[in-house]
Amino acid sequence: MPPTDPHGDGPERPMKDAATVVLLRDTDHGIEVFLQRRVNAMAFAAGMTVFPGGGVDGRDADTTVRWAGPAPAEWANAFDCDESLARSLVCAAVRETFEESGVLFAGSGDDVVADTAEYATARQRLIDRDLSLAAFLAESGLTLRADLLRPWANWVTPPPAPRRYDTRFFLAALPAGQLADGATTEADESGWFRPEDALADAEAGRSMLMPPTWYTLAELREFGTVADALAAQREIVKITPTLERDGERLKVVLEGR
């Protein structure tokens, strides 16, 4: 008999691993974060304002990916998972960020890509699943730059949700010369926001944020620069919000937070 959902009547929903990248840049008014509003037709988090990211693809575990920076073993230690999954999560983070925002954490030698325009065709092929990340990097003579990412958090979709994700959050600075765009069919709006402004929009009802996004933005507003955020010491603890009914409203409870 399949395990039951402790918050519902049916079987427990299957969990999918996912990666999300919190993309930051410095401005004269403080740090800004790149956010996208998901189109209403999306099966998960429709209409929500989110960071770029998505589910792990089977090909993200390809060990032939050209790699520089912390080894999978270090990411496995940070996220408390095995090395194969750790490799997949980093690759998914790089791939999804490129697909959804055009930002690419890769380079040649010691140089990071400064203009991703020449890889527009490859970007679309990645989106269409006609090309794997490993093949794209090999064909382009590029190496994945895991050193540009930082482990930040681990959030799990609560059991009542019809789709559940075990999502690892990464932090990264926008590489010099690159531009983040909204050229994705998964979002109808994209842009840069100060964390406090994004939170104010949500509080005023102008946008909708999921608990992990809200909590992350609240953490980020405490940092003055991107370097400060990237240097923060993080203990990654798996967080699963609990939904409790308060009259006609559902309240999100974060145990120990």
Secondary structure, DSSP 8 states (H G I E B T S, - for coil): ---B-TTSSSB---EEEEEEEEEEEEETTEEEEEEEEE-TT-SSSTT-EE-SEEE--GGGG-TTS-EESS-HHHHHHHHTS-HHHHHHHHHHHHHHHHHHH----EEETTEE-S--GGGHHHHHHHHTTSS-HHHHHHHHT-EEEGGGEEEEEEEE--TTSSSEEEEEEEEEE--TT-------TTEEEEEEE-HHHHHHHHHTTSS---HHHHHHHHHHTT-SSHHHHHT------EE--EEEEETTEEEEE-TT-
